[in-house]
C-alpha cells in the first residue's frame, strides 16, 4: 500500500474506530469510469456524520457529481487538467445553467413573508451559575439538577446572594465577576443554551437551562428586543439570497438531468440540498 493511501486509511480508522476494512469501500463507476479508491478514501474527511456508511455515501456522491461535470466539460471542449479542473467546471455551469434574476416584486414578497428574519438581534445582560456535568454523565446531571433547584430557591428568597453563590458553585470563569456574562446577542453562545435563553423574560429563571456543559442557573438582568428593519435596509441582502437560491436550484436541476442519463454503479445518488457539492 502506498504511503498516501496508508495515510488516508489511517484517517478513517482514527475517525471511525469501528470502521470495517478497506474492502468495505464500494467500487463506484460513472459511465464506465471507475472512481479511484484513494480518491474516495481522501474525500471521506470532508463529510461529517457519526455513521460511516453515510459518510461513504456522501463522499461517493460528491465524486460522482464531479466526474459527471468533468465529463461534460470535456464534451464541451474545455481543456481539463488538475490545475484548471475547478475553473472549467465553473465555466461549464455558467454556460449550461440559466435562471431568472429576482424581480423587485419577488424581493418585496419575500420580505413581507419573512419579516421575522429582518430585525436587529435582541440583547440581554445575563448572569449565570454553571453546574458542570458532561452530557453523558446522567448521575452528574441529576446531582446538578438538584443543586440548581436549591440555588434557585435561595435566590428567590434573596436575589442579592447571586454573586456569592456563583463564586461558590459556578464552574465558569465568570464566577469571579458574580456570574456576569455581560451583553449577549444571537450567535454568541452555544445554540442549545441560546435557544432557551432567548425565550426567557427578565429576572431569575425558575428552572435551570441545560447545555452541553451542564446546568445553568440564569438571571436576565436586562432584555432588549430586536427591532424590525425597513425593506430598504435589507433589499440588497434579499436580492443576493434569492439569486443564490435560484442558481443553486438551477444547478441542482442540471446535475439531476446528468445523473438520470448516466450509468452509475456502486452508489445511489440522493438529491438532498446538503448532498449537492460542486
Secondary structure, DSSP 8 states (H G I E B T S, - for coil): --HHHHHHHHHHHHH-TT---GGGS---EETTEE--HHHHHHHGGG---SSHHHHHHHHHHHHHHHHHHHHHHHHTT----TTTHHHHHHHHHHHH-------HHHHHHHHHHTGGGSB---EEEEEEEEEE--TT-HHHHHHHHHHHHHHHHHHHH-GGGHHHHHHHH--SGGGGGTTEEEEE-TTSS-HHHHHHHHH--SEE-SS-EEETTEEEEEEEEEEE---B--HHHHHHHHHHHHHHHHHHHHHHHHHHHHHHHS-EESS-----GGG---
